[in-house]
Amino acid sequence: MDENRFEKIYSQGKVSITEIWVDKETGVNYLFRRDGYGGGLTVLLDENGKPVITKK
């Protein structure tokens, strides 16, 4: 198994950070948001409410 399972494919901001991460094993995309001391991670969904999956 690859020791770096997740790959950051998008990043925006300096203080308020928005990033998209891809699980290289499943292809599922995750949205990470950080602002100050708070942050959160969630599955990135398409217009139909299904997870965005990046093809390998």
PDB file of N, CA, C and O in Angstrom:
ATOM      1  N   MET A   1       0.845  -1.184   0.000  1.00  0.00           N
ATOM      2  CA  MET A   1       0.000   0.000   0.000  1.00  0.00           C
ATOM      3  C   MET A   1       0.885   1.242   0.000  1.00  0.00           C
ATOM      4  O   MET A   1       1.903   1.302   0.690  1.00  0.00           O
ATOM      5  N   ASP A   2       0.472   2.230  -0.792  1.00  0.00           N
ATOM      6  CA  ASP A   2       1.192   3.499  -0.862  1.00  0.00           C
ATOM      7  C   ASP A   2       1.085   4.219   0.478  1.00  0.00           C
ATOM      8  O   ASP A   2      -0.001   4.301   1.052  1.00  0.00           O
ATOM      9  N   GLU A   3       2.211   4.744   0.984  1.00  0.00           N
ATOM     10  CA  GLU A   3       2.157   5.424   2.286  1.00  0.00           C
ATOM     11  C   GLU A   3       1.491   6.789   2.209  1.00  0.00           C
ATOM     12  O   GLU A   3       1.116   7.341   3.244  1.00  0.00           O
ATOM     13  N   ASN A   4       1.333   7.350   1.012  1.00  0.00           N
ATOM     14  CA  ASN A   4       0.617   8.617   0.822  1.00  0.00           C
ATOM     15  C   ASN A   4      -0.701   8.324   0.124  1.00  0.00           C
ATOM     16  O   ASN A   4      -0.820   8.486  -1.090  1.00  0.00           O
ATOM     17  N   ARG A   5      -1.689   7.893   0.899  1.00  0.00           N
ATOM     18  CA  ARG A   5      -2.971   7.486   0.324  1.00  0.00           C
ATOM     19  C   ARG A   5      -3.745   8.662  -0.249  1.00  0.00           C
ATOM     20  O   ARG A   5      -4.470   8.492  -1.229  1.00  0.00           O
ATOM     21  N   PHE A   6      -3.614   9.853   0.332  1.00  0.00           N
ATOM     22  CA  PHE A   6      -4.373  11.014  -0.107  1.00  0.00           C
ATOM     23  C   PHE A   6      -3.475  11.991  -0.850  1.00  0.00           C
ATOM     24  O   PHE A   6      -2.316  12.194  -0.489  1.00  0.00           O
ATOM     25  N   GLU A   7      -4.037  12.594  -1.899  1.00  0.00           N
ATOM     26  CA  GLU A   7      -3.302  13.557  -2.710  1.00  0.00           C
ATOM     27  C   GLU A   7      -4.115  14.843  -2.794  1.00  0.00           C
ATOM     28  O   GLU A   7      -5.301  14.814  -3.122  1.00  0.00           O
ATOM     29  N   LYS A   8      -3.473  15.974  -2.496  1.00  0.00           N
ATOM     30  CA  LYS A   8      -4.133  17.276  -2.612  1.00  0.00           C
ATOM     31  C   LYS A   8      -4.104  17.687  -4.074  1.00  0.00           C
ATOM     32  O   LYS A   8      -3.034  17.774  -4.677  1.00  0.00           O
ATOM     33  N   ILE A   9      -5.296  17.943  -4.656  1.00  0.00           N
ATOM     34  CA  ILE A   9      -5.358  18.315  -6.069  1.00  0.00           C
ATOM     35  C   ILE A   9      -5.773  19.762  -6.279  1.00  0.00           C
ATOM     36  O   ILE A   9      -5.702  20.265  -7.400  1.00  0.00           O
ATOM     37  N   TYR A  10      -6.212  20.450  -5.203  1.00  0.00           N
ATOM     38  CA  TYR A  10      -6.633  21.845  -5.328  1.00  0.00           C
ATOM     39  C   TYR A  10      -6.432  22.544  -3.997  1.00  0.00           C
ATOM     40  O   TYR A  10      -6.685  21.964  -2.941  1.00  0.00           O
ATOM     41  N   SER A  11      -5.978  23.787  -4.046  1.00  0.00           N
ATOM     42  CA  SER A  11      -5.813  24.586  -2.837  1.00  0.00           C
ATOM     43  C   SER A  11      -6.065  26.047  -3.168  1.00  0.00           C
ATOM     44  O   SER A  11      -5.622  26.552  -4.199  1.00  0.00           O
ATOM     45  N   GLN A  12      -6.788  26.721  -2.270  1.00  0.00           N
ATOM     46  CA  GLN A  12      -7.104  28.137  -2.461  1.00  0.00           C
ATOM     47  C   GLN A  12      -7.082  28.824  -1.107  1.00  0.00           C
ATOM     48  O   GLN A  12      -7.586  28.281  -0.123  1.00  0.00           O
ATOM     49  N   GLY A  13      -6.499  30.022  -1.051  1.00  0.00           N
ATOM     50  CA  GLY A  13      -6.524  30.842   0.146  1.00  0.00           C
ATOM     51  C   GLY A  13      -5.263  30.753   0.981  1.00  0.00           C
ATOM     52  O   GLY A  13      -4.455  29.835   0.838  1.00  0.00           O
ATOM     53  N   LYS A  14      -5.119  31.738   1.859  1.00  0.00           N
ATOM     54  CA  LYS A  14      -3.978  31.802   2.775  1.00  0.00           C
ATOM     55  C   LYS A  14      -4.428  31.685   4.226  1.00  0.00           C
ATOM     56  O   LYS A  14      -3.834  30.926   4.992  1.00  0.00           O
ATOM     57  N   VAL A  15      -5.460  32.418   4.618  1.00  0.00           N
ATOM     58  CA  VAL A  15      -5.999  32.355   5.982  1.00  0.00           C
ATOM     59  C   VAL A  15      -7.219  31.442   6.013  1.00  0.00           C
ATOM     60  O   VAL A  15      -7.309  30.531   6.837  1.00  0.00           O
ATOM     61  N   SER A  16      -8.147  31.697   5.110  1.00  0.00           N
ATOM     62  CA  SER A  16      -9.294  30.810   4.927  1.00  0.00           C
ATOM     63  C   SER A  16      -8.933  29.846   3.805  1.00  0.00           C
ATOM     64  O   SER A  16      -8.867  30.241   2.641  1.00  0.00           O
ATOM     65  N   ILE A  17      -8.699  28.589   4.150  1.00  0.00           N
ATOM     66  CA  ILE A  17      -8.167  27.601   3.211  1.00  0.00           C
ATOM     67  C   ILE A  17      -9.282  26.674   2.726  1.00  0.00           C
ATOM     68  O   ILE A  17     -10.080  26.180   3.524  1.00  0.00           O
ATOM     69  N   THR A  18      -9.329  26.445   1.423  1.00  0.00           N
ATOM     70  CA  THR A  18     -10.209  25.454   0.817  1.00  0.00           C
ATOM     71  C   THR A  18      -9.330  24.512   0.003  1.00  0.00           C
ATOM     72  O   THR A  18      -8.537  24.957  -0.827  1.00  0.00           O
ATOM     73  N   GLU A  19      -9.473  23.207   0.241  1.00  0.00           N
ATOM     74  CA  GLU A  19      -8.671  22.218  -0.466  1.00  0.00           C
ATOM     75  C   GLU A  19      -9.549  21.060  -0.909  1.00  0.00           C
ATOM     76  O   GLU A  19     -10.570  20.764  -0.288  1.00  0.00           O
ATOM     77  N   ILE A  20      -9.136  20.407  -1.998  1.00  0.00           N
ATOM     78  CA  ILE A  20      -9.770  19.168  -2.432  1.00  0.00           C
ATOM     79  C   ILE A  20      -8.704  18.084  -2.382  1.00  0.00           C
ATOM     80  O   ILE A  20      -7.612  18.240  -2.928  1.00  0.00           O
ATOM     81  N   TRP A  21      -9.041  16.981  -1.714  1.00  0.00           N
ATOM     82  CA  TRP A  21      -8.148  15.840  -1.558  1.00  0.00           C
ATOM     83  C   TRP A  21      -8.770  14.621  -2.216  1.00  0.00           C
ATOM     84  O   TRP A  21      -9.988  14.447  -2.169  1.00  0.00           O
ATOM     85  N   VAL A  22      -7.951  13.771  -2.829  1.00  0.00           N
ATOM     86  CA  VAL A  22      -8.430  12.545  -3.465  1.00  0.00           C
ATOM     87  C   VAL A  22      -7.817  11.347  -2.752  1.00  0.00           C
ATOM     88  O   VAL A  22      -6.609  11.294  -2.518  1.00  0.00           O
ATOM     89  N   ASP A  23      -8.674  10.384  -2.412  1.00  0.00           N
ATOM     90  CA  ASP A  23      -8.217   9.099  -1.878  1.00  0.00           C
ATOM     91  C   ASP A  23      -7.735   8.292  -3.080  1.00  0.00           C
ATOM     92  O   ASP A  23      -8.542   7.922  -3.932  1.00  0.00           O
ATOM     93  N   LYS A  24      -6.434   8.014  -3.166  1.00  0.00           N
ATOM     94  CA  LYS A  24      -5.868   7.355  -4.333  1.00  0.00           C
ATOM     95  C   LYS A  24      -6.306   5.896  -4.457  1.00  0.00           C
ATOM     96  O   LYS A  24      -6.186   5.319  -5.538  1.00  0.00           O
ATOM     97  N   GLU A  25      -6.804   5.289  -3.398  1.00  0.00           N
ATOM     98  CA  GLU A  25      -7.277   3.907  -3.477  1.00  0.00           C
ATOM     99  C   GLU A  25      -8.698   3.816  -4.007  1.00  0.00           C
ATOM    100  O   GLU A  25      -9.010   2.902  -4.771  1.00  0.00           O
ATOM    101  N   THR A  26      -9.574   4.751  -3.616  1.00  0.00           N
ATOM    102  CA  THR A  26     -10.982   4.684  -4.006  1.00  0.00           C
ATOM    103  C   THR A  26     -11.357   5.719  -5.052  1.00  0.00           C
ATOM    104  O   THR A  26     -12.368   5.553  -5.734  1.00  0.00           O
ATOM    105  N   GLY A  27     -10.572   6.788  -5.204  1.00  0.00           N
ATOM    106  CA  GLY A  27     -10.877   7.866  -6.126  1.00  0.00           C
ATOM    107  C   GLY A  27     -11.855   8.889  -5.577  1.00  0.00           C
ATOM    108  O   GLY A  27     -12.161   9.867  -6.259  1.00  0.00           O
ATOM    109  N   VAL A  28     -12.360   8.689  -4.353  1.00  0.00           N
ATOM    110  CA  VAL A  28     -13.331   9.602  -3.757  1.00  0.00           C
ATOM    111  C   VAL A  28     -12.663  10.940  -3.440  1.00  0.00           C
ATOM    112  O   VAL A  28     -11.554  10.982  -2.908  1.00  0.00           O
ATOM    113  N   ASN A  29     -13.363  12.047  -3.779  1.00  0.00           N
ATOM    114  CA  ASN A  29     -12.874  13.402  -3.525  1.00  0.00           C
ATOM    115  C   ASN A  29     -13.446  13.933  -2.213  1.00  0.00           C
ATOM    116  O   ASN A  29     -14.610  13.693  -1.892  1.00  0.00           O
ATOM    117  N   TYR A  30     -12.624  14.651  -1.463  1.00  0.00           N
ATOM    118  CA  TYR A  30     -13.033  15.241  -0.190  1.00  0.00           C
ATOM    119  C   TYR A  30     -12.759  16.732  -0.226  1.00  0.00           C
ATOM    120  O   TYR A  30     -11.747  17.174  -0.769  1.00  0.00           O
ATOM    121  N   LEU A  31     -13.670  17.508   0.359  1.00  0.00           N
ATOM    122  CA  LEU A  31     -13.509  18.955   0.479  1.00  0.00           C
ATOM    123  C   LEU A  31     -13.082  19.261   1.909  1.00  0.00           C
ATOM    124  O   LEU A  31     -13.759  18.875   2.863  1.00  0.00           O
ATOM    125  N   PHE A  32     -11.956  19.956   2.055  1.00  0.00           N
ATOM    126  CA  PHE A  32     -11.453  20.371   3.357  1.00  0.00           C
ATOM    127  C   PHE A  32     -11.520  21.883   3.429  1.00  0.00           C
ATOM    128  O   PHE A  32     -11.090  22.565   2.499  1.00  0.00           O
ATOM    129  N   ARG A  33     -12.046  22.410   4.501  1.00  0.00           N
ATOM    130  CA  ARG A  33     -12.154  23.866   4.702  1.00  0.00           C
ATOM    131  C   ARG A  33     -11.622  24.215   6.076  1.00  0.00           C
ATOM    132  O   ARG A  33     -12.004  23.603   7.073  1.00  0.00           O
ATOM    133  N   ARG A  34     -10.733  25.208   6.128  1.00  0.00           N
ATOM    134  CA  ARG A  34     -10.184  25.678   7.405  1.00  0.00           C
ATOM    135  C   ARG A  34     -10.246  27.193   7.433  1.00  0.00           C
ATOM    136  O   ARG A  34      -9.912  27.864   6.456  1.00  0.00           O
ATOM    137  N   ASP A  35     -10.683  27.723   8.580  1.00  0.00           N
ATOM    138  CA  ASP A  35     -10.747  29.164   8.766  1.00  0.00           C
ATOM    139  C   ASP A  35     -10.369  29.438  10.217  1.00  0.00           C
ATOM    140  O   ASP A  35     -11.123  29.109  11.133  1.00  0.00           O
ATOM    141  N   GLY A  36      -9.205  30.039  10.426  1.00  0.00           N
ATOM    142  CA  GLY A  36      -8.728  30.278  11.788  1.00  0.00           C
ATOM    143  C   GLY A  36      -8.408  28.961  12.479  1.00  0.00           C
ATOM    144  O   GLY A  36      -7.615  28.163  11.979  1.00  0.00           O
ATOM    145  N   TYR A  37      -9.037  28.737  13.648  1.00  0.00           N
ATOM    146  CA  TYR A  37      -8.780  27.520  14.418  1.00  0.00           C
ATOM    147  C   TYR A  37      -9.772  26.404  14.115  1.00  0.00           C
ATOM    148  O   TYR A  37      -9.647  25.306  14.657  1.00  0.00           O
ATOM    149  N   GLY A  38     -10.753  26.667  13.259  1.00  0.00           N
ATOM    150  CA  GLY A  38     -11.770  25.659  12.950  1.00  0.00           C
ATOM    151  C   GLY A  38     -11.588  25.092  11.558  1.00  0.00           C
ATOM    152  O   GLY A  38     -11.026  25.739  10.674  1.00  0.00           O
ATOM    153  N   GLY A  39     -12.072  23.876  11.377  1.00  0.00           N
ATOM    154  CA  GLY A  39     -11.973  23.265  10.062  1.00  0.00           C
ATOM    155  C   GLY A  39     -12.904  22.078   9.954  1.00  0.00           C
ATOM    156  O   GLY A  39     -13.465  21.615  10.947  1.00  0.00           O
ATOM    157  N   GLY A  40     -13.060  21.592   8.732  1.00  0.00           N
ATOM    158  CA  GLY A  40     -13.920  20.446   8.527  1.00  0.00           C
ATOM    159  C   GLY A  40     -13.597  19.738   7.230  1.00  0.00           C
ATOM    160  O   GLY A  40     -13.006  20.315   6.317  1.00  0.00           O
ATOM    161  N   LEU A  41     -13.993  18.476   7.163  1.00  0.00           N
ATOM    162  CA  LEU A  41     -13.743  17.632   6.001  1.00  0.00           C
ATOM    163  C   LEU A  41     -15.039  16.915   5.670  1.00  0.00           C
ATOM    164  O   LEU A  41     -15.715  16.404   6.563  1.00  0.00           O
ATOM    165  N   THR A  42     -15.393  16.874   4.379  1.00  0.00           N
ATOM    166  CA  THR A  42     -16.604  16.185   3.954  1.00  0.00           C
ATOM    167  C   THR A  42     -16.392  15.616   2.565  1.00  0.00           C
ATOM    168  O   THR A  42     -15.524  16.075   1.822  1.00  0.00           O
ATOM    169  N   VAL A  43     -17.184  14.621   2.218  1.00  0.00           N
ATOM    170  CA  VAL A  43     -17.145  14.064   0.867  1.00  0.00           C
ATOM    171  C   VAL A  43     -17.670  15.127  -0.091  1.00  0.00           C
ATOM    172  O   VAL A  43     -18.674  15.780   0.195  1.00  0.00           O
ATOM    173  N   LEU A  44     -17.004  15.303  -1.215  1.00  0.00           N
ATOM    174  CA  LEU A  44     -17.431  16.247  -2.238  1.00  0.00           C
ATOM    175  C   LEU A  44     -18.504  15.571  -3.089  1.00  0.00           C
ATOM    176  O   LEU A  44     -18.278  14.495  -3.642  1.00  0.00           O
ATOM    177  N   LEU A  45     -19.674  16.207  -3.191  1.00  0.00           N
ATOM    178  CA  LEU A  45     -20.805  15.616  -3.900  1.00  0.00           C
ATOM    179  C   LEU A  45     -21.062  16.313  -5.228  1.00  0.00           C
ATOM    180  O   LEU A  45     -20.793  17.505  -5.378  1.00  0.00           O
ATOM    181  N   ASP A  46     -21.587  15.554  -6.197  1.00  0.00           N
ATOM    182  CA  ASP A  46     -21.965  16.144  -7.483  1.00  0.00           C
ATOM    183  C   ASP A  46     -23.388  16.688  -7.416  1.00  0.00           C
ATOM    184  O   ASP A  46     -23.998  16.698  -6.347  1.00  0.00           O
ATOM    185  N   GLU A  47     -23.917  17.137  -8.545  1.00  0.00           N
ATOM    186  CA  GLU A  47     -25.243  17.747  -8.576  1.00  0.00           C
ATOM    187  C   GLU A  47     -26.376  16.774  -8.243  1.00  0.00           C
ATOM    188  O   GLU A  47     -27.493  17.201  -7.951  1.00  0.00           O
ATOM    189  N   ASN A  48     -26.093  15.467  -8.285  1.00  0.00           N
ATOM    190  CA  ASN A  48     -27.093  14.456  -7.966  1.00  0.00           C
ATOM    191  C   ASN A  48     -26.952  13.917  -6.540  1.00  0.00           C
ATOM    192  O   ASN A  48     -27.682  13.007  -6.144  1.00  0.00           O
ATOM    193  N   GLY A  49     -26.007  14.481  -5.764  1.00  0.00           N
ATOM    194  CA  GLY A  49     -25.804  14.043  -4.396  1.00  0.00           C
ATOM    195  C   GLY A  49     -24.931  12.808  -4.253  1.00  0.00           C
ATOM    196  O   GLY A  49     -24.863  12.213  -3.178  1.00  0.00           O
ATOM    197  N   LYS A  50     -24.265  12.422  -5.331  1.00  0.00           N
ATOM    198  CA  LYS A  50     -23.369  11.257  -5.312  1.00  0.00           C
ATOM    199  C   LYS A  50     -21.930  11.738  -5.144  1.00  0.00           C
ATOM    200  O   LYS A  50     -21.597  12.837  -5.588  1.00  0.00           O
ATOM    201  N   PRO A  51     -21.066  10.935  -4.507  1.00  0.00           N
ATOM    202  CA  PRO A  51     -19.668  11.327  -4.326  1.00  0.00           C
ATOM    203  C   PRO A  51     -18.955  11.536  -5.670  1.00  0.00           C
ATOM    204  O   PRO A  51     -19.159  10.783  -6.622  1.00  0.00           O
ATOM    205  N   VAL A  52     -18.119  12.570  -5.721  1.00  0.00           N
ATOM    206  CA  VAL A  52     -17.284  12.802  -6.898  1.00  0.00           C
ATOM    207  C   VAL A  52     -16.142  11.805  -6.832  1.00  0.00           C
ATOM    208  O   VAL A  52     -15.437  11.722  -5.826  1.00  0.00           O
ATOM    209  N   ILE A  53     -15.961  11.044  -7.913  1.00  0.00           N
ATOM    210  CA  ILE A  53     -14.907  10.024  -7.958  1.00  0.00           C
ATOM    211  C   ILE A  53     -13.992  10.324  -9.133  1.00  0.00           C
ATOM    212  O   ILE A  53     -14.448  10.461 -10.268  1.00  0.00           O
ATOM    213  N   THR A  54     -12.694  10.425  -8.852  1.00  0.00           N
ATOM    214  CA  THR A  54     -11.679  10.652  -9.874  1.00  0.00           C
ATOM    215  C   THR A  54     -11.215   9.297 -10.369  1.00  0.00           C
ATOM    216  O   THR A  54     -10.839   8.431  -9.580  1.00  0.00           O
ATOM    217  N   LYS A  55     -11.245   9.118 -11.686  1.00  0.00           N
ATOM    218  CA  LYS A  55     -10.783   7.865 -12.296  1.00  0.00           C
ATOM    219  C   LYS A  55      -9.277   7.752 -12.140  1.00  0.00           C
ATOM    220  O   LYS A  55      -8.559   8.750 -12.211  1.00  0.00           O
ATOM    221  N   LYS A  56      -8.810   6.550 -11.928  1.00  0.00           N
ATOM    222  CA  LYS A  56      -7.357   6.309 -11.766  1.00  0.00           C
ATOM    223  C   LYS A  56      -6.664   6.302 -13.102  1.00  0.00           C
ATOM    224  O   LYS A  56      -5.449   6.116 -13.166  1.00  0.00           O
TER     225      LYS A  56
END
